[in-house]
Structures are given as C-alpha cells and as structure tokens.
Amino acid sequence: MAGLMIDAATPRAGYEELRDDLLEIRARIADIEVTADSPDGLISATVVGRGELSDLYLDPRIYRTKDSKALAKAIVDTISDAVAQSHDELFEITRHYLPPTAKRDSTDVHTDAFLHQLGKKIEGTVMAGDGRDPDA
C-alpha cells in the first residue's frame, strides 16, 4: 500500500496498535450500506461493504417500456452509482492511513493483504535474534 512503510525498528506495540486500527477499519467497512436510486426513481440498488450488491428494487412501472437495453443500462448505472458511493465511504474510512496526496480513484484501500504482512512483521519482531525465520 503506497505511503505506508513498516520500519523494522518500530516497536511491537506500534505494530499492534496499527493492526488494531486496521481491524477497526475492517469492521467499519463491514458496516457500510449505500442505496442509490435511478434518476426516474424506478430502480433502487443497495450495496454493502466494498460494494457488493445486497438488494435491487425494480418498480413494476419499468415494464411499461419494451426497451430492454435501456432498462439494463439504467440498472447497471444505478448499481455503479451505489458502488461509487460505497467506495467514497471506504476511502474516507481509510484516509488517515493513506498519503496526503492519495486520490480515491487511484487508491486501493483494501486492508487484508496489509494486515497479513503486518502480522508477519509483528511475529518477526518477536522472533528477531532467536535464530528462527519468521517467514518459515
């Protein structure tokens, strides 16, 4: 993750604090729920977490037109709007851990890989000097 560097000299407590913060971020991400409506109000899409579709409402009036391509586009656009809103929330949740110049559209804010690497660093700090390989 750009901008976050793990320094081997940082004490274990610092790693643990960062890990705890990231676990809290992950929990806050799980609480994200965003609903977007189509401009005509006939389609409603709800996404959760990192943008997973959890609910889709189609008003029965959508069937008044036989233009299936326009309907499909309206559904996709509404879902895309909800996903974009959820990504905005995700970016705001993780902003504190990103470089000041980070932009939402160019930042991968998913934390699982970083948490894994952080856990390895914590274990490496504990085992440093004892002759064991922390990656073994």
N, C-alpha and C positions, 0 to 999 in steps of 0.2 A: 504494500500500500504506500503510495507516494507520500513523502513527508514524515512518515513515522519510522524512526530509526530505533533499533534496540541496541543499546550500548552495553557491552559485557561488564562494564564497571558499575552499572546501575545496581543498587542493592535489591535483593529478593523482594523486599517489601514494596518497592516501586513497581516491580513486575506484577505482584499480586494485586496491588491497587488498580493498575491498568486492566488486568484481567477481570477484576470485579466490575469495573466501569463498563467494560465491553459486554459482560454478561447482562448488566442492566440495560445496555443499549439493545441487546438481542431481545430482551423481554419487552422493551418499549416498541420495538419493531413488530413484535407479535401482536401488539395492541392496535396497530394501525388498521383503520377501516375507513374507506373513502367511497362515496357514491357520486356518480356523475349522471346527469340527465342529458338526453339529446336536446338540441335546440327546440324541437317541437313538443318536447315533454312526453313522447310516446315510448321512449326507451330509457331504462334506468339500469346502470351497471354498478355493482359493488365489488370492490377488490379489498383484499386484506394483506397484511404483512408487506412483502416486497412486490405486490401487485398481482397476486393470484386471484382470479375471478371467483367470487363466492356466491354471487347472486345476479341474475339477469331477469329484469321485468320487461315484458313486451305488452304494451296496451293493445287490447283487441282491435283498436282502430287502425293498427298498422296494416291489417289485412285488406283495407279498403283499396289499396293500390296493388297493381299486379307487377310492379317494377321490383323484382326480387334483387337485382343488382344494387339498386338504390337502398333497399332495406338492409342488405348485407353490409354495405358501406356505412350506413348510419349506425348499425350495431357495432362494427369494428371501431368506428370513430369514437363512439361513446365509451367503449371499453378502454381504448387508448387514452382518452381523457382521464378516466379514473386511474389508470396505471400511472400516468404522468403526475397526477396529484399525489399518489402514494409515494412516488419517488421523490417528490418535493419534500414530503414529510420525513422520509428516510434520510435525505440529505441534511435536513435541519437537526435531526436527532444526532447525527454523527459529525456535524460541522466542527465541534470542539476538538476532534481528533484529526482533523484534516489541515493541510497547509492553508494559510490565509488566502492564497490565490486560487484555491480549488473552486471549480465550477461544477454545478450539478450534472450537466450533460456529459462531462468528460471524467467523472469520478466514479470509481467502483467502490461502493461503501459497504459491501458485504463483509462480514466480520469472521466467519467461521475459519477460513484459512489462517487469518492473523491470530486468532485465538489458539489454534493448533501450534503455530510457530512460537507464540508467547509461552505456552505450556512447556514446550521443549526447552526454551531458554531458561525458564524457572528451574526445571529439573537440572539443566546444565550448570546453573549457578550453584545449586545444592551439591552436585557431584564434582564440581571442579576440584582438581587436585587429589581426588581419591583413586585415580587410575582407571576409572570406568569411563567408557564412552557414552555420553548422554544420548546419542542417536542410535545406540545399539539395541 
